[in-house]
Amino acid sequence: MLPAMPPARRVTPLAGWSVVATFVLIGIALVSTVWSTRALVIDASDAVGAGQTIAMESTVRDEIADLEGPPTAADLATLLRNHQDEGLRYVAMVERRRIVAEVGQPFGSGVDPRTNSKPEDVGGGRLRQHVRPFKSMRQGSGNWRIIIELEPVQAAALRSSATLTLGVGALAAASLLGVAIVLVRREARRNAEERARERERRLASLGEMSAVLAHEIRNPLASLKGNAQLLAAGLPTGEKPRAKAERVVDEAVRLEQLVTDLLQFVRTGEIRRAPVDPGALVREAAGSVDGEVTIETAGAPTSWTLDAGRIRQVVVNLVDNAVAAGPPASASVRAMAGKLVIEVADHGPGIPEEDRERIFEPFFTGKTQGTGLGLAVARRVIEQHGGTIVVHDNPGGGALFRAEIPEA
């Protein structure tokens, strides 16, 4: 009884990309939340700065109220020194729109002594405020006032904290994206390994099947074929009995080819690589196929280590398929980036995207005649050489099979 082959399992990358999309959305939501929070904090910091400036204005007015007259430069220096930790950076006394005393360094090139009743943002993170004394304090020369520049340290701390939070949020979003990419790549690698193990299990089942076929079918089939040939040879030409006998012979030959192809596919013996001329190999293999074939070997290296017999089998199979799909077919060989590249193209209908992996599976074929093992054998041989084989759209229409084999 023939062993049952396990069903092929197709793995879709949709689940992996859904993980990436989920992490990306989480990252966008995180950055958006942090950004909106930062905007709110900046608005709040502006209010805090204005409040801190008003509080400093009140403090300065209370302290100069204790003086017997207009403050001197020494009084202003004391005021600046006492409140420097609270952000006070500049103090000036203005009389009749003229600065008569100042301590500290104002922001910019100078101070406009004109009155401004509201806190004024002068740049550099500073706010400027004009402090008018109480009426009872206007002694001596009469109309005077104080100008202060304040660096709102609390508001600046809020802004710095908001900016730091935004940076942390962006870093967390980038980390989420990185984790998603790592997870998807790990999942893709796991799926690829699972597909490889699945293929190996199927190959093992086919190997068991081939042993049964070889033992149970080949000997009776050879006897059937031989007797049918003898029967056909002994019958008159053109008679119906002879035609029937010849049909038996043809069917026996077809079954014999099926068994041979299956045995070639499951053959697990090691390849025997030796230096060969790949250009001459491709020319000889492609030239043995009946049909219109263009052969290009100008870029081929003079020598490459290959199992010549197995690679010839691959080229013949590919070229034969190309001729059947839609002539003219073309075959080329060249060296590129440390690999031997063999390409076979046709001008047929091409290979649908959904079938470009399935065509390399055993028994998958679009022909009315054939076993569906040719491309499976080709892939196995190329992979035994450590290479890969894929199919693309031919720029001129049709399909283009590309095999890449690294040097041993």
C-alpha angles and dihedrals in degrees: 000000000000116000115247116245117228113248116261113252119214115209118206123205091215094100091052093050090047087059090052091048091050093051091046091052090048090050092049091049090049094050092045091051093048091046093052090045090052091052090052091047091050090052089048091048090055089054091046090051092051090048092049090051092051090048091051090048090055092047093051092047091051093049096048088047087069091060120095093228143349112332120260127220088264090053090051091049090052090049092051093046093050094052103031092107088056091058102268108148108162137025126182136173116222124196122181090347092307128110107235099171136011140170130192127025120291120217113258130003098314150333125267104225093203117116120266115176096194129064108271124209104225096175133253089081091294133130122204124209133181111223116204114199123229115275090248088060096057098103134140111018093014121222109053136136143180127249118203133185116205132192103209098221095182092053090046090051090052091051092048091049091050092049091048090050090051090051091049090049092050090048090049090050091050089048091052090052091048091050090049092052091048091049093049093048090048090049091047090050091048091049091049091051090048091051090049091051089047091053091049091052091051091048090052090052091049089050091056090046092051091053090054092046093049092051100038103034113027099064096045090042092053090050091048092049094048095049092046090052091050090048092049092048091053096051125085115266114255096021121124094239090058092048090053092049091050090051089055088052092050093050091048089052090050092051090047090053091049091055091046092051092048092051091049090052097051095040105127100183116129118263117247110224122198134160110278137163102257093195093056090043093055093043092052095044096045092043091057091065117090112238143056108313128167113207124200119186103150093113095045119120118242092242140016132168108247142143092252097198095050094045090048087055090053094049093047090050094049095045092046090052091047093052090048093047097053131317146258093067125189134202127192138173129195142148118251132168094346094311136102108236120202117185129185119184136182137187097231130116093292130229119291114240093243092054099048093097098033094057088071092056119100116269095009108130140150094202125101087221123042143069100251091235102102098088091038088056090047092053092047092051093047092047090050085058089053092252141114136236125201138164126233137173112280108237088224093049129279129051132317120203114202123192121186121194122184120217113266 
